[in-house]
């Protein structure tokens, strides 16, 4: 008992997901799938936290 409201909510969300049409950036998707060069927001940024593989043992 008491599951009716939860089930109705799940049904509503599932229906919205099934029939909604999200805005898809097909140009971006094409660039990603083709492997073409693009501007990477993390380009040039290095994360040296993991450069010393044995460093975690010293802590």
C-alpha positions in Angstrom: 0.0 0.0 0.0 1.1 3.6 -0.6 3.1 2.8 -3.7 0.6 4.3 -6.1 2.0 7.9 -6.0 5.6 6.6 -6.4 4.7 4.4 -9.3 2.8 7.2 -10.9 5.8 9.5 -10.6 8.1 6.8 -12.1 5.7 6.3 -15.0 5.5 10.1 -15.6 9.3 10.4 -15.6 9.7 7.3 -17.8 7.2 8.7 -20.3 8.9 12.1 -20.4 12.3 10.4 -21.1 10.8 8.2 -23.8 9.0 10.8 -25.7 11.2 13.9 -25.1 13.6 15.1 -27.8 16.7 16.5 -26.2 18.6 19.2 -28.0 21.6 17.4 -29.5 24.6 19.2 -30.9 25.2 17.1 -33.9 28.2 19.1 -35.1 29.9 18.5 -31.8 29.0 14.8 -31.9 30.4 14.5 -35.5 33.7 16.1 -34.4 33.9 13.8 -31.4 33.2 10.7 -33.4 35.4 11.6 -36.4 38.4 12.3 -34.1 39.1 15.7 -35.6 41.1 18.2 -33.8 39.1 20.5 -31.5 39.8 22.9 -28.7 40.2 21.0 -25.5 39.5 23.0 -22.4 42.1 21.0 -20.5 44.8 21.4 -23.1 48.0 22.5 -21.6 46.9 21.9 -18.0 48.9 19.2 -16.3 48.0 17.4 -13.1 51.2 16.4 -11.4 49.4 14.8 -8.4 49.9 11.4 -10.0 53.3 11.9 -11.7 55.1 10.4 -8.7 53.7 6.9 -8.7 55.6 5.9 -5.5 54.6 9.0 -3.6 51.5 7.5 -2.1 53.6 4.9 -0.2 55.5 7.6 1.6 52.5 9.3 3.1 
